[in-house]
């Protein structure tokens, strides 16, 4: 695996972590704004990782 592929996989892992934390924050009463920020951040990282993976 090349170094860039490792970065892309790590990006997907981080995106999944952000998405999970956003859902957990919402379900535990952390507030919808904090949950939305985490989910949007996770989606942006996920999209960027997928686009980078497809282009390389």
C-alpha positions as CSV (number, residue, x, y, z in Angstrom):
1,X,0.0,0.0,0.0
2,X,1.3,3.4,-0.9
3,X,1.5,6.2,1.6
4,X,-1.3,8.1,0.0
5,X,-3.6,5.0,0.1
6,X,-2.9,4.8,3.9
7,X,-3.9,8.5,4.2
8,X,-7.1,7.9,2.3
9,X,-8.1,4.9,4.5
10,X,-7.3,6.9,7.6
11,X,-9.5,9.7,6.2
12,X,-12.4,7.3,5.9
13,X,-11.8,6.0,9.4
14,X,-11.8,9.6,10.8
15,X,-15.0,10.3,8.8
16,X,-16.7,7.3,10.3
17,X,-15.5,8.4,13.8
18,X,-17.0,11.9,13.3
19,X,-20.3,10.5,12.0
20,X,-20.5,8.2,15.0
21,X,-19.7,10.9,17.5
22,X,-22.3,13.2,15.9
23,X,-25.0,10.5,16.3
24,X,-23.9,9.7,19.8
25,X,-23.8,13.4,20.7
26,X,-27.4,13.9,19.4
27,X,-28.7,10.7,21.1
28,X,-27.1,11.6,24.5
29,X,-28.5,15.1,24.6
30,X,-25.4,16.9,23.5
31,X,-27.4,19.2,21.3
32,X,-28.4,19.2,17.7
33,X,-25.9,21.9,16.7
34,X,-22.9,20.0,18.0
35,X,-24.2,16.8,16.5
36,X,-24.7,18.6,13.1
37,X,-21.2,20.0,13.1
38,X,-19.7,16.6,13.8
39,X,-21.9,14.9,11.1
40,X,-21.2,17.6,8.5
41,X,-17.4,17.4,9.3
42,X,-17.5,13.6,8.9
43,X,-19.3,13.8,5.6
44,X,-16.9,16.4,4.2
45,X,-13.9,14.2,5.2
46,X,-15.6,11.1,3.8
47,X,-16.3,12.8,0.5
48,X,-12.8,14.2,0.2
49,X,-11.3,10.8,0.9
50,X,-13.5,9.1,-1.7
51,X,-12.8,11.8,-4.3
52,X,-9.1,11.5,-3.7
53,X,-9.2,7.7,-3.9
54,X,-11.1,7.8,-7.2
55,X,-8.8,10.4,-8.7
56,X,-5.6,8.5,-7.8
